[in-house]
C-alpha cells in the first residue's frame, strides 16, 4: 500500500483530479462540503432505462433544496461546461 503525505489528503487530490456525477443521491450532495462543489455534476442518464426522466426536474429540486444557488448552478451546469470546455456564452468575443 502506498502511503501519501498528509498534504495529499482527499480534499486536495479530488478537486484537482476527479469529477463526480450522480442522478439521485441526496446523501452524496450532503457530503460535498469537505471536497467542495466544483467537481460535482448532475445527470439524468436519458434515454437509458436508469434515467429519472420525466421526473428529473422534480427529483433535482428535492436533492438540491438546501444547496446554495451558486453551488446549484455549478452542479447542474458550469462544472460540466468546465470539464468538456463548453462555451456557455456562444457568440461572445473572446
Secondary structure by P-SEA (a helix, b strand, c coil): cccccccccccccccccccccccccaaaaaaccccccccbbbbcccccccccccaaaaaaaaaaccccaaaaaaaccaaaaaaacccccccccc
